[in-house]
Amino acid sequence: MTDDIETTTFSIETDGDADEVTLPIGLVDLLAEEGQGEAETVADITLLSFASRAHHLVHHGEDPGEDLEAQEERVMDLFEERFGVSFAEATGHHH
């Protein structure tokens, strides 16, 4: 049955490195905001995932260190720039 689910592949590229991720297209469409394209949806969820993981490591892990704290602060700035609200406002998860 899962073979009947249509997928789409997204390319991720940076200087000298590349990878692909294949996702069910119906799931991408389900998670999209109104009027949002597939690539923008995946980019939004990617940033949300990195912000969430960084938050977890800094606030729920053991001794994150100054570098990780700085990385988390930067990704939170990028999150707010993209979404227009803080991570805490978007997720309802405040410290």
C-alpha contacts under 8 A as a table, 3 or more apart, distances in Angstrom:
res1	aa1	res2	aa2	distance
1	M	4	D	5.53
1	M	5	I	7.50
2	T	5	I	5.43
3	D	6	E	7.79
5	I	24	P	6.54
5	I	26	G	7.96
6	E	24	P	5.84
6	E	25	I	5.95
6	E	26	G	7.36
7	T	22	T	6.42
7	T	23	L	5.35
7	T	24	P	4.16
7	T	25	I	4.90
7	T	26	G	7.84
8	T	22	T	5.55
8	T	23	L	5.64
8	T	24	P	6.36
8	T	25	I	5.71
9	T	20	E	6.50
9	T	21	V	5.57
9	T	22	T	4.16
9	T	23	L	6.38
10	F	20	E	5.53
10	F	21	V	5.37
10	F	22	T	6.28
10	F	39	A	7.56
11	S	18	A	7.26
11	S	19	D	6.01
11	S	20	E	4.49
11	S	21	V	6.68
12	I	18	A	5.55
12	I	19	D	5.28
12	I	20	E	5.81
12	I	21	V	7.88
13	E	16	G	7.87
13	E	17	D	5.93
13	E	18	A	4.33
13	E	19	D	6.59
14	T	17	D	5.32
14	T	18	A	6.27
23	L	27	L	7.48
23	L	28	V	7.25
24	P	27	L	5.41
24	P	28	V	6.59
25	I	28	V	5.06
25	I	29	D	6.17
26	G	29	D	5.05
26	G	30	L	6.02
27	L	30	L	4.92
27	L	31	L	6.18
28	V	31	L	5.30
28	V	32	A	6.21
28	V	38	E	6.46
28	V	41	T	6.90
28	V	42	V	7.25
29	D	32	A	5.19
29	D	38	E	6.99
31	L	41	T	7.16
32	A	35	G	7.82
32	A	36	Q	5.77
32	A	37	G	7.27
32	A	38	E	7.25
32	A	41	T	5.34
33	E	36	Q	5.37
33	E	41	T	7.48
36	Q	40	E	6.41
36	Q	41	T	6.45
37	G	40	E	5.41
37	G	41	T	6.20
38	E	41	T	5.10
38	E	42	V	6.31
39	A	42	V	5.21
39	A	43	A	6.11
40	E	43	A	4.98
40	E	44	D	6.03
41	T	44	D	5.18
41	T	45	I	6.26
42	V	45	I	5.16
42	V	46	T	6.02
43	A	46	T	5.00
43	A	47	L	6.29
44	D	47	L	5.29
44	D	48	L	6.15
45	I	48	L	4.91
45	I	49	S	5.97
46	T	49	S	5.09
46	T	50	F	6.28
47	L	50	F	5.17
47	L	51	A	6.09
47	L	75	V	7.99
47	L	79	F	6.77
48	L	51	A	5.15
48	L	52	S	6.01
48	L	79	F	7.26
49	S	52	S	5.06
49	S	53	R	6.11
50	F	53	R	5.17
50	F	54	A	6.03
50	F	75	V	7.50
51	A	54	A	5.15
51	A	55	H	6.01
51	A	72	E	7.04
51	A	75	V	5.85
51	A	76	M	6.25
51	A	79	F	7.16
51	A	87	F	7.61
52	S	55	H	5.08
52	S	56	H	6.16
53	R	56	H	5.05
53	R	57	L	6.19
54	A	57	L	5.15
54	A	58	V	6.15
54	A	68	L	7.82
54	A	71	Q	7.68
54	A	72	E	5.24
54	A	75	V	7.86
55	H	58	V	5.29
55	H	59	H	5.77
55	H	60	H	7.58
55	H	72	E	6.42
56	H	59	H	5.38
56	H	60	H	5.01
56	H	61	G	6.51
57	L	60	H	5.69
57	L	61	G	4.77
57	L	62	E	7.62
57	L	64	P	6.66
58	V	61	G	5.86
58	V	62	E	7.67
58	V	63	D	7.62
58	V	64	P	5.33
58	V	68	L	6.99
58	V	69	E	6.17
58	V	72	E	7.20
61	G	64	P	6.78
64	P	67	D	7.87
64	P	68	L	5.80
64	P	69	E	6.56
65	G	68	L	5.70
65	G	69	E	6.31
66	E	69	E	5.03
66	E	70	A	6.12
67	D	70	A	5.11
67	D	71	Q	6.22
68	L	71	Q	4.92
68	L	72	E	6.08
69	E	72	E	5.08
69	E	73	E	6.16
70	A	73	E	5.04
70	A	74	R	6.21
71	Q	74	R	5.14
71	Q	75	V	6.27
72	E	75	V	5.22
72	E	76	M	6.16
73	E	76	M	5.14
73	E	77	D	6.34
74	R	77	D	5.04
74	R	78	L	6.31
75	V	78	L	4.96
75	V	79	F	6.02
76	M	79	F	4.88
76	M	80	E	6.22
76	M	86	S	7.14
76	M	87	F	6.49
77	D	80	E	5.21
77	D	81	E	6.18
77	D	86	S	7.97
78	L	81	E	5.00
78	L	82	R	6.20
79	F	82	R	5.28
79	F	83	F	6.03
79	F	84	G	7.85
79	F	85	V	7.75
79	F	86	S	6.90
79	F	87	F	6.71
80	E	83	F	5.25
80	E	84	G	5.01
80	E	85	V	5.00
80	E	86	S	4.91
80	E	87	F	6.85
81	E	84	G	5.62
81	E	85	V	7.74
83	F	86	S	7.76
85	V	89	E	6.09
85	V	90	A	6.32
86	S	89	E	5.12
86	S	90	A	6.15
87	F	90	A	5.07
87	F	91	T	6.00
87	F	92	G	7.99
87	F	93	H	7.75
88	A	91	T	5.34
88	A	92	G	5.31
88	A	93	H	4.94
88	A	94	H	5.15
89	E	92	G	5.28
89	E	93	H	7.25
89	E	94	H	7.76
